[in-house]
Amino acid sequence: MKRKIVHVVGTGTIGEPLIGLLTDYKTKLGIDEITFHKNTPLKGDRSKVFDLQRRGARLSVNPDRMQDFKDLGMDPDFETEDAIKRSSVVIDCTPKGIGHKNKENYYQKFSDDVIGFMAQGSEDGFGKKYARGINDEVFNEDDQFVQIVSCNTHNLSCITNTLALNGSELDNLVEGKFVCIRRANDISQPGGFIPSPQVGGHHSEKYGSHHAEDAAGLFNTKNLDLNLFSSAMKTNSQYMHILWFNLKVKEPITLQGAMDKLEANPLVAMTQKDMTSTVFSFGRDHGHYGRILNETVVVEQTLNVRNEHEITGFCFTPQDGNSILSSIAAAERFLFPHAYDDKIQCLSELVYSDI
């Protein structure tokens, strides 16, 4: 039987913590080995490569850069194609556009050797869209390529699914409007910060920004055509994204009823903290290397129900965390199609009901 090997491509804001989490939980997840690919040999990145290797992950690089990595003291175990071919599952965490190039150059080439491939939210069209807890039931054995939707799409979809789609009453949503108030850049990124708040445009007449469009695409996998519209802006902060939501529903609901729905979803965290810094601090102190794996953190005192049919509130996006959870859930589904739900329960200690 082929060993269960998960290969992560990229060591950025999603790739690095994902590799670390997989190495720390690989035994409980039933994974035999974690490998990872790094594209560019940089002296400033040696520390994270050394630590990931110390924790058991094995490095792969392009063959023409093998010596460059060795010259910097980083000793690769595999060349790019060999690492992919020997893998059971590949999780691509590279910047926008590279995942599609990797699919064309490598993944399709080794589709007979590897069970499944995943890419992150920027790679629209890579494969079937997926978010843990939203559309788990739609996957089948033919879904070899999967796109893990973005962190804000996770948040938007989780709020919509929890508050507006009442089980079998899937036509309950009348309209969903959202404003994604994004942090400028991750604290790990040296560039991309902005000097003041910056508003974004609406590239889609129907959906606005890509967040609602991606969420609609996610729900389309369940044959749902939802009326969603989003706007986005950036603030000069490095902490967390914020989502403002306004959901109009057909069935009457009370404020307590909305609260009950949120509290019943194990992937939703409730908080009375009203600043991103204090929620971020909780993740730093109690999460796995700063990450919590919830799909959203709802600020409970911001919840409002107007005329029994309009739910409004603010929530924070655990960026990276929700995408990491879905990435691992999808990987486990490929590895253990009949037991993946039980396997990933070991991560429940990183999902909080209250923050």
N, C-alpha and C positions, 0 to 999 in steps of 0.2 A: 504494500500500500504506500502511495506517495506521501511523503512527509507534508505536514500542513505548514506552509511557509507564506507569510504575509510580507509583501515587498512594498515599501512606501517610496514614492518618487517625489523628491523635494524636501527641503528642511526649513521652510519658512514658517509663517505664523500658524499654519495648520499642521504642516508636516512634522516639525520638530516636536511639539507636544504630543502628537499622535504616536510618533515612534516611541517616545518615552512612556506613554500610557500602555502601549502594546507590550513593551518589554517588561514593565512592572506587573502586568496582569496576564502574561501569556500562558502561564500554567493553568490558571483558572479558566481562561478562554479556550483552552485545548489547542493552543498553537505551539508548534515545535520550534519555530525559528522566525526571527524578525530580521529582514534586510532592508537597506535603504539606499537610495541613489542621491548623490550630490553632483551637481553639474560643474560648478566652478571652484577651483582650489584657491581659497582665500585664507591668508594667515589669521585674520580676525575671526574666522569660523572654526579654527582648530579646537577651541575649548569645547564647543558643543559636540563636535564630531568625536573627540576623545571621550566625553562623558557618555554619549550614546553607545559607543563601543564598549566602554567599561560596564555598562548595564546589560550588554549582551547582543546589541544590534550589530549587524555586519555590513560594511560599506561596499557599495559598487560605484564605479565611475566609468566615464567613456574611455576607451582604450588609448586614445591619443592624449589623454590627460593623466594617465596612470602615473607616469614619472613625476609630473608636477605635484601631484598629491604626496608622493613619497618624499620629494624634496622638502616639503613642508612638515614632514613627520607623520602624515596621515597614511596609514597602510591599508589600501583597499583589499577586499577579499575576492571581488568579482568584477568582471567587465559588464557593461550595461546589458547586453543581450543575454548573457549567461544568467544574470540575476533574474531577469524577467522570465526566461524560459523555465527555470527551475522552481518558480513560484507557484503557489496555489491561487493566490489572489494578489492583484496589484491595485494599490490606492494612489492615484496621481494627485499630488497637492502642489503642482507647479503654477506659476502665474498665468494670467489670462491668455488663452490661445495656444499655449504649449501643450496642453492636454490633448487637443485635437491633433497636433502635429505628432505627438507620441503615439496616438492611436493609429495614425496613418503609417508611421515609420516602424513601429514595433508591435503594438498590441494586436492588430489584425494579423500580423505575421505569425504570432505565437498563440492565436486563439484556440488552437487544438491542444496546446499544452497547459494553458492557464484556465481555471474554472471561471473566473470573473474579473472584470476591470471596473474601477470607479474613478471618476474625476469630480472636481469640486464645482461650486455654484457658478463660476464664470464660464464654464464650458457648456453652454447651451447647445443641445443637440447631440451631446456625446452618447447619451443613452437614456433609458427611462428615468424620469425624475423620481427622487425618493427622499422622504423625511420620516424618521422613526416616529411611530405612533399616529401617522397621518394616512399612509397608504401601504402599510405592510402587506395587506391582503391581496394586492394586485400583482405581485410578482409570481413568475412561473419559471420553469427551467430554461426557457428560451431567452431570458433577460440576462445576457452575459455582460452587457455594458450598461452602467448605471451612473447617473449624474446626481450627486449629493447636492441638494439645493443650498443656497447661501444662508448665512446665519440670520439675516433679517427676513428672508423668505420663510425660514423655520418659524420664527416668532410670529409673523403675520398669519401663517397657515395654522399654527397651533391655537392662536386666539380665535380665529374664525371657526375652526373645527370644534373647539371646546364650547364656545358661547352661542354659536349660531346654527350648528348642525346637530339637531337633537336626535341622535340615533337614527331611527328609520325615517324621521321627518327631514329628509335631506333637502327638501325644497323650502326650508324655513328661512333662509337668508334672502332678504330683499335687496340689500345693498351693503357693501363694506367699503369704507373710506379710511385711508391711513396716511400718516405723515411719518416718514423715517428720518429721524434727527440723528445723523451719523457722526461718530467721532472721526476726527481727521485722519489719524493713522494709528497703528498699533505702537505700543511703547517700545517694541523691538525694532521698529523701522526708523532708520536715521533720516529719511526724507518723506516728503508728502504732507508735512504740517502746513496749516494755513494760518494767516494772521488774524482773520476775522470770520464770522459765519458766512457761509456761501450757499446760495440756493441753487437747486438743480432744475433742469427742464423736464418736459414731458415728451418722451420720444414716441409714445403710443397714444393715439387719440382715444382708444377704448380703455386702456389700463393705466395710462400715465407713465410712471417710472417702471423700471424692469421688475421691481419687487412684487407688485400686484400681478404683473404678467406672468412671472415665474410661479407665483402661488396658484394662479388660475391653471397654468400648465400642470402643476402638481395634482390639483383636484381633477383635471381632465383625465388622469390615469384611472380615476374612479368613475368616469363617465358623468362628471358633474361640470356644469357650465355656470360658474359663479360670477356675479356682478361685483367686481372688485376694482378699485382705483386707488393709486398711491402717488404721493409726492415725496420728494427727498431733498434734504439739505445737509450740509456738513457744519459742524461747530469746531472751534479751535480748542479741542479737548482730545486727550488720548485714553479716556477711560472706557466708556461703553456707549453703544448705540441706544437710542430711545425710540420707542414706537408709540405714537398716538393713534388710537383706533376709534372708529364710530361704526357700529353695526346696527342696521335696521332689520328687525326680524318680524315674521308673521305672527308667531305664537306669543301671547303676552308673557312677560317675565318680570320678576321683582328684583330689587337689588340683592336681597338675600339669595334668591334663586341663582343669580349670576355668580355670586360668591361661592355657592355650593358647587356649581359646575366646575369652577376653577380649582377649588380645593379637592375635588374628586379626581382630577387628572394628575397622576404622579409625576408627570414631566413639567408641571407648572409649579413655580415657587411663588409664594406670597411674601410681601414685605411691607413694612411701614417706613422703611428708609426711602427718602425722597430725593437722594442725591446719588449720581452714578459713582462718585468716589467711595461712598460708604459700602455700596454693594460690591464694587470692585475690590475693596479692602477685605470683605468677607471671603471672596473667592481666593484672594492672595493668601489669607490665613488658614482657610479650611478646605479649599479645593485641591485638586491634584496639580501641583505646580501652578497654582493660580487659576485653574479652570474648574468651573462647575458645569455639569452636563445637562442642566435643565434646558428646555426649549425657550422658556420665557420667565421673567421675574416681574410679576404684576404688583404695582403699588396700590395696595387695597383702598387707601383713602381717596384715590382719584377715580374709583369706579362710580359711575352714575347711570341710573336708568331713567329715561325720560318718556313719559306717556306710555309706559309698559312695553314699548316696542323699540327703544333706541338705547343701545348700550355704549357707553363712552368711558375711556380711561387711558392711562399711561402704563407702559411696561418697559423694562430694560431687556436688551438682547445679550445673552451670554455668548458673545462672538467667539468663534472657535469651538466652544464647548458643545453646542448643539450639533454642529457639523461633525465634530469628532465622534459623538455618540452615534450618529447615523452612519458614519463611515465604518465604525466597528460593528454595528448591527448588521449592515449589509455584508461585510466581510464574513461574519459568523454565519449568516444565512447561506452564503456560498459554501462554507466549510461544513456546516451542520444544518442542512435544510429542514430537518425535522426536530431539531433540538436547540436552534439558535436562541429562541426566546429564553430558555432556561440558562443557557450559557452566559448571556450578557447580564444576568441578574447580579453577577459579582460586581458590576459597576454601579449598582443602586446606591452604594454608600457615597457616591459622588453626585447624587441627585437629591435635592433638598426640597422639603415642603414649605419651609419657612426660612427666610433670610433676614 
